[in-house]
């Protein structure tokens, strides 16, 4: 299965738009330059009082369906 690495730095204030459902999708750029898009709800387990920060790994099927999202740093 394909996997990509990317970094997110979303402040707590900015994350509120995702939490309220105003934004349903997160867009990021992988370390190798690919554009990534995945459901914002996948970030809920990584939210702290400062927002969402860190390096992540996303794994997906050959059909581009999300399999797993995990924090790696």
N, CA, C and O atoms as CSV, one atom per row, in Angstrom:
chain,resi,resn,atom,element,x,y,z
A,1,UNK,N,N,0.836,-1.182,0.000
A,1,UNK,CA,C,0.000,0.000,0.000
A,1,UNK,C,C,0.883,1.249,0.000
A,1,UNK,O,O,1.892,1.306,0.703
A,2,UNK,N,N,0.500,2.229,-0.781
A,2,UNK,CA,C,1.275,3.476,-0.808
A,2,UNK,C,C,1.186,4.220,0.521
A,2,UNK,O,O,0.184,4.134,1.230
A,3,UNK,N,N,2.248,4.949,0.843
A,3,UNK,CA,C,2.245,5.783,2.046
A,3,UNK,C,C,3.027,7.057,1.758
A,3,UNK,O,O,3.941,7.081,0.934
A,4,UNK,N,N,2.642,8.098,2.454
A,4,UNK,CA,C,3.271,9.408,2.297
A,4,UNK,C,C,3.484,9.997,3.681
A,4,UNK,O,O,2.766,9.674,4.628
A,5,UNK,N,N,4.481,10.866,3.783
A,5,UNK,CA,C,4.770,11.581,5.018
A,5,UNK,C,C,4.538,13.067,4.800
A,5,UNK,O,O,4.821,13.602,3.728
A,6,UNK,N,N,4.017,13.730,5.838
A,6,UNK,CA,C,3.765,15.166,5.753
A,6,UNK,C,C,3.768,15.761,7.159
A,6,UNK,O,O,3.664,15.045,8.155
A,7,UNK,N,N,3.886,17.071,7.215
A,7,UNK,CA,C,3.904,17.787,8.484
A,7,UNK,C,C,2.711,18.724,8.549
A,7,UNK,O,O,2.368,19.381,7.566
A,8,UNK,N,N,2.076,18.780,9.725
A,8,UNK,CA,C,0.969,19.701,9.949
A,8,UNK,C,C,1.284,20.615,11.124
A,8,UNK,O,O,1.874,20.192,12.118
A,9,UNK,N,N,0.887,21.856,10.996
A,9,UNK,CA,C,0.958,22.834,12.082
A,9,UNK,C,C,-0.329,23.644,12.037
A,9,UNK,O,O,-0.386,24.713,11.429
A,10,UNK,N,N,-1.359,23.121,12.687
A,10,UNK,CA,C,-2.671,23.761,12.715
A,10,UNK,C,C,-2.910,24.269,14.135
A,10,UNK,O,O,-2.939,23.481,15.080
A,11,UNK,N,N,-3.080,25.562,14.285
A,11,UNK,CA,C,-3.301,26.132,15.616
A,11,UNK,C,C,-4.659,25.680,16.155
A,11,UNK,O,O,-5.520,25.228,15.400
A,12,UNK,N,N,-4.836,25.806,17.449
A,12,UNK,CA,C,-6.108,25.447,18.080
A,12,UNK,C,C,-7.243,26.283,17.499
A,12,UNK,O,O,-8.339,25.769,17.278
A,13,UNK,N,N,-6.991,27.559,17.251
A,13,UNK,CA,C,-8.008,28.442,16.672
A,13,UNK,C,C,-8.395,27.976,15.272
A,13,UNK,O,O,-9.579,27.898,14.944
A,14,UNK,N,N,-7.399,27.668,14.452
A,14,UNK,CA,C,-7.688,27.199,13.093
A,14,UNK,C,C,-8.384,25.840,13.092
A,14,UNK,O,O,-9.234,25.576,12.241
A,15,UNK,N,N,-8.022,24.972,14.052
A,15,UNK,CA,C,-8.646,23.655,14.107
A,15,UNK,C,C,-10.133,23.736,14.435
A,15,UNK,O,O,-10.890,22.836,14.072
A,16,UNK,N,N,-10.561,24.790,15.110
A,16,UNK,CA,C,-11.974,24.933,15.462
A,16,UNK,C,C,-12.878,24.884,14.227
A,16,UNK,O,O,-14.008,24.404,14.315
A,17,UNK,N,N,-12.404,25.368,13.088
A,17,UNK,CA,C,-13.198,25.302,11.854
A,17,UNK,C,C,-13.456,23.846,11.464
A,17,UNK,O,O,-14.543,23.513,10.990
A,18,UNK,N,N,-12.467,22.984,11.660
A,18,UNK,CA,C,-12.651,21.561,11.379
A,18,UNK,C,C,-13.601,20.941,12.403
A,18,UNK,O,O,-14.491,20.165,12.054
A,19,UNK,N,N,-13.398,21.296,13.664
A,19,UNK,CA,C,-14.202,20.734,14.753
A,19,UNK,C,C,-15.678,21.080,14.589
A,19,UNK,O,O,-16.543,20.240,14.834
A,20,UNK,N,N,-15.968,22.301,14.180
A,20,UNK,CA,C,-17.354,22.739,13.993
A,20,UNK,C,C,-17.965,22.218,12.701
A,20,UNK,O,O,-19.164,22.381,12.474
A,21,UNK,N,N,-17.164,21.599,11.863
A,21,UNK,CA,C,-17.681,21.079,10.599
A,21,UNK,C,C,-17.686,22.092,9.476
A,21,UNK,O,O,-18.218,21.821,8.399
A,22,UNK,N,N,-17.098,23.260,9.712
A,22,UNK,CA,C,-17.031,24.272,8.658
A,22,UNK,C,C,-16.091,23.835,7.543
A,22,UNK,O,O,-16.281,24.197,6.382
A,23,UNK,N,N,-15.094,23.070,7.896
A,23,UNK,CA,C,-14.168,22.488,6.929
A,23,UNK,C,C,-14.201,20.984,7.125
A,23,UNK,O,O,-13.951,20.493,8.226
A,24,UNK,N,N,-14.506,20.259,6.075
A,24,UNK,CA,C,-14.644,18.807,6.171
A,24,UNK,C,C,-13.378,18.053,5.760
A,24,UNK,O,O,-13.200,16.883,6.100
A,25,UNK,N,N,-12.508,18.738,5.029
A,25,UNK,CA,C,-11.361,18.080,4.422
A,25,UNK,C,C,-10.081,18.831,4.770
A,25,UNK,O,O,-10.053,20.061,4.785
A,26,UNK,N,N,-9.028,18.079,5.048
A,26,UNK,CA,C,-7.708,18.648,5.276
A,26,UNK,C,C,-6.897,18.443,4.005
A,26,UNK,O,O,-6.898,17.361,3.418
A,27,UNK,N,N,-6.214,19.485,3.596
A,27,UNK,CA,C,-5.323,19.384,2.451
A,27,UNK,C,C,-3.911,19.653,2.942
A,27,UNK,O,O,-3.673,20.588,3.707
A,28,UNK,N,N,-2.978,18.824,2.494
A,28,UNK,CA,C,-1.581,18.959,2.902
A,28,UNK,C,C,-0.696,18.574,1.729
A,28,UNK,O,O,-1.160,18.007,0.740
A,29,UNK,N,N,0.565,18.887,1.854
A,29,UNK,CA,C,1.525,18.497,0.829
A,29,UNK,C,C,2.498,17.509,1.446
A,29,UNK,O,O,3.060,17.760,2.513
A,30,UNK,N,N,2.694,16.383,0.769
A,30,UNK,CA,C,3.609,15.370,1.280
A,30,UNK,C,C,5.052,15.841,1.114
A,30,UNK,O,O,5.333,16.786,0.377
A,31,UNK,N,N,5.938,15.174,1.799
A,31,UNK,CA,C,7.351,15.528,1.730
A,31,UNK,C,C,7.929,15.364,0.324
A,31,UNK,O,O,8.922,16.004,-0.023
A,32,UNK,N,N,7.305,14.506,-0.480
A,32,UNK,CA,C,7.789,14.331,-1.855
A,32,UNK,C,C,7.009,15.178,-2.864
A,32,UNK,O,O,7.132,14.984,-4.073
A,33,UNK,N,N,6.207,16.120,-2.357
A,33,UNK,CA,C,5.551,17.095,-3.215
A,33,UNK,C,C,4.146,16.774,-3.682
A,33,UNK,O,O,3.557,17.577,-4.405
A,34,UNK,N,N,3.583,15.640,-3.303
A,34,UNK,CA,C,2.215,15.284,-3.706
A,34,UNK,C,C,1.188,16.001,-2.835
A,34,UNK,O,O,1.415,16.227,-1.647
A,35,UNK,N,N,0.073,16.348,-3.434
A,35,UNK,CA,C,-1.035,16.939,-2.677
A,35,UNK,C,C,-1.861,15.828,-2.058
A,35,UNK,O,O,-2.207,14.846,-2.714
A,36,UNK,N,N,-2.168,16.002,-0.788
A,36,UNK,CA,C,-2.963,15.020,-0.050
A,36,UNK,C,C,-4.255,15.658,0.397
A,36,UNK,O,O,-4.302,16.853,0.688
A,37,UNK,N,N,-5.303,14.861,0.450
A,37,UNK,CA,C,-6.597,15.320,0.929
A,37,UNK,C,C,-7.229,14.171,1.696
A,37,UNK,O,O,-7.293,13.044,1.204
A,38,UNK,N,N,-7.698,14.463,2.915
A,38,UNK,CA,C,-8.329,13.420,3.718
A,38,UNK,C,C,-9.350,14.053,4.656
A,38,UNK,O,O,-9.296,15.258,4.902
A,39,UNK,N,N,-10.289,13.250,5.186
A,39,UNK,CA,C,-11.331,13.783,6.068
A,39,UNK,C,C,-10.756,14.387,7.345
A,39,UNK,O,O,-9.898,13.787,7.992
A,40,UNK,N,N,-11.231,15.571,7.702
A,40,UNK,CA,C,-10.749,16.279,8.886
A,40,UNK,C,C,-10.985,15.480,10.165
A,40,UNK,O,O,-10.220,15.606,11.121
A,41,UNK,N,N,-12.013,14.678,10.192
A,41,UNK,CA,C,-12.324,13.894,11.388
A,41,UNK,C,C,-11.170,12.962,11.773
A,41,UNK,O,O,-11.059,12.564,12.933
A,42,UNK,N,N,-10.322,12.617,10.823
A,42,UNK,CA,C,-9.183,11.738,11.102
A,42,UNK,C,C,-8.165,12.388,12.042
A,42,UNK,O,O,-7.345,11.689,12.638
A,43,UNK,N,N,-8.207,13.701,12.180
A,43,UNK,CA,C,-7.247,14.403,13.041
A,43,UNK,C,C,-7.676,14.479,14.501
A,43,UNK,O,O,-6.867,14.839,15.356
A,44,UNK,N,N,-8.899,14.157,14.800
A,44,UNK,CA,C,-9.407,14.350,16.168
A,44,UNK,C,C,-8.548,13.688,17.229
A,44,UNK,O,O,-8.377,14.244,18.314
A,45,UNK,N,N,-8.014,12.537,16.948
A,45,UNK,CA,C,-7.214,11.831,17.958
A,45,UNK,C,C,-5.847,12.473,18.182
A,45,UNK,O,O,-5.133,12.093,19.110
A,46,UNK,N,N,-5.472,13.450,17.337
A,46,UNK,CA,C,-4.173,14.100,17.466
A,46,UNK,C,C,-4.260,15.535,17.988
A,46,UNK,O,O,-3.240,16.218,18.076
A,47,UNK,N,N,-5.447,15.995,18.330
A,47,UNK,CA,C,-5.634,17.379,18.762
A,47,UNK,C,C,-5.190,17.545,20.213
A,47,UNK,O,O,-5.536,16.747,21.084
A,48,UNK,N,N,-4.416,18.602,20.446
A,48,UNK,CA,C,-4.025,18.978,21.809
A,48,UNK,C,C,-4.534,20.391,22.059
A,48,UNK,O,O,-5.182,20.977,21.191
A,49,UNK,N,N,-4.256,20.936,23.214
A,49,UNK,CA,C,-4.714,22.292,23.533
A,49,UNK,C,C,-4.062,23.342,22.626
A,49,UNK,O,O,-4.544,24.472,22.545
A,50,UNK,N,N,-2.976,22.981,21.950
A,50,UNK,CA,C,-2.322,23.925,21.025
A,50,UNK,C,C,-2.709,23.692,19.572
A,50,UNK,O,O,-2.287,24.445,18.695
A,51,UNK,N,N,-3.503,22.665,19.304
A,51,UNK,CA,C,-3.920,22.352,17.937
A,51,UNK,C,C,-3.395,21.004,17.496
A,51,UNK,O,O,-3.328,20.066,18.291
A,52,UNK,N,N,-3.021,20.903,16.219
A,52,UNK,CA,C,-2.476,19.667,15.661
A,52,UNK,C,C,-1.112,19.999,15.070
A,52,UNK,O,O,-0.996,20.799,14.142
A,53,UNK,N,N,-0.084,19.368,15.626
A,53,UNK,CA,C,1.280,19.660,15.198
A,53,UNK,C,C,2.066,18.360,15.123
A,53,UNK,O,O,1.922,17.494,15.985
A,54,UNK,N,N,2.892,18.222,14.099
A,54,UNK,CA,C,3.772,17.065,14.018
A,54,UNK,C,C,3.914,16.527,12.615
A,54,UNK,O,O,3.361,17.051,11.647
A,55,UNK,N,N,4.675,15.468,12.551
A,55,UNK,CA,C,4.906,14.748,11.301
A,55,UNK,C,C,3.997,13.524,11.309
A,55,UNK,O,O,3.864,12.840,12.324
A,56,UNK,N,N,3.375,13.261,10.159
A,56,UNK,CA,C,2.393,12.193,10.053
A,56,UNK,C,C,2.711,11.280,8.880
A,56,UNK,O,O,3.386,11.665,7.926
A,57,UNK,N,N,2.201,10.055,8.984
A,57,UNK,CA,C,2.280,9.095,7.888
A,57,UNK,C,C,0.851,8.725,7.512
A,57,UNK,O,O,0.045,8.374,8.374
A,58,UNK,N,N,0.546,8.804,6.230
A,58,UNK,CA,C,-0.767,8.389,5.746
A,58,UNK,C,C,-0.569,7.198,4.819
A,58,UNK,O,O,0.300,7.209,3.946
A,59,UNK,N,N,-1.380,6.182,5.020
A,59,UNK,CA,C,-1.351,4.990,4.184
A,59,UNK,C,C,-2.686,4.896,3.473
A,59,UNK,O,O,-3.732,5.133,4.078
A,60,UNK,N,N,-2.661,4.553,2.198
A,60,UNK,CA,C,-3.887,4.487,1.425
A,60,UNK,C,C,-3.815,3.362,0.408
A,60,UNK,O,O,-2.740,2.845,0.105
A,61,UNK,N,N,-4.973,2.994,-0.111
A,61,UNK,CA,C,-5.052,1.928,-1.112
A,61,UNK,C,C,-4.604,2.461,-2.467
A,61,UNK,O,O,-4.401,3.662,-2.645
A,62,UNK,N,N,-4.457,1.555,-3.404
A,62,UNK,CA,C,-4.120,1.958,-4.773
A,62,UNK,C,C,-5.219,2.807,-5.394
A,62,UNK,O,O,-4.983,3.512,-6.375
A,63,UNK,N,N,-6.433,2.742,-4.819
A,63,UNK,CA,C,-7.562,3.550,-5.290
A,63,UNK,C,C,-7.662,4.870,-4.516
A,63,UNK,O,O,-8.658,5.583,-4.628
A,64,UNK,N,N,-6.637,5.189,-3.739
A,64,UNK,CA,C,-6.534,6.438,-2.968
A,64,UNK,C,C,-7.511,6.538,-1.800
A,64,UNK,O,O,-7.879,7.642,-1.398
A,65,UNK,N,N,-7.935,5.401,-1.252
A,65,UNK,CA,C,-8.793,5.413,-0.062
A,65,UNK,C,C,-7.920,5.291,1.176
A,65,UNK,O,O,-7.013,4.461,1.241
A,66,UNK,N,N,-8.213,6.136,2.157
A,66,UNK,CA,C,-7.444,6.169,3.398
A,66,UNK,C,C,-7.519,4.839,4.130
A,66,UNK,O,O,-8.599,4.280,4.316
A,67,UNK,N,N,-6.365,4.341,4.542
A,67,UNK,CA,C,-6.290,3.122,5.338
A,67,UNK,C,C,-5.899,3.475,6.767
A,67,UNK,O,O,-6.501,2.978,7.719
A,68,UNK,N,N,-4.893,4.333,6.919
A,68,UNK,CA,C,-4.407,4.654,8.258
A,68,UNK,C,C,-3.720,6.024,8.249
A,68,UNK,O,O,-3.089,6.412,7.265
A,69,UNK,N,N,-3.855,6.738,9.352
A,69,UNK,CA,C,-3.159,7.980,9.576
A,69,UNK,C,C,-2.547,7.898,10.957
A,69,UNK,O,O,-3.249,7.650,11.938
A,70,UNK,N,N,-1.235,8.107,11.040
A,70,UNK,CA,C,-0.585,8.024,12.345
A,70,UNK,C,C,0.471,9.112,12.480
A,70,UNK,O,O,1.075,9.550,11.500
A,71,UNK,N,N,0.669,9.525,13.696
A,71,UNK,CA,C,1.679,10.535,14.002
A,71,UNK,C,C,3.010,9.830,14.185
A,71,UNK,O,O,3.099,8.846,14.919
A,72,UNK,N,N,4.036,10.325,13.525
A,72,UNK,CA,C,5.354,9.689,13.606
A,72,UNK,C,C,6.411,10.609,14.188
A,72,UNK,O,O,7.569,10.210,14.309
A,73,UNK,N,N,6.047,11.814,14.547
A,73,UNK,CA,C,7.030,12.717,15.138
A,73,UNK,C,C,6.440,14.045,15.502
A,73,UNK,O,O,7.145,14.915,16.012
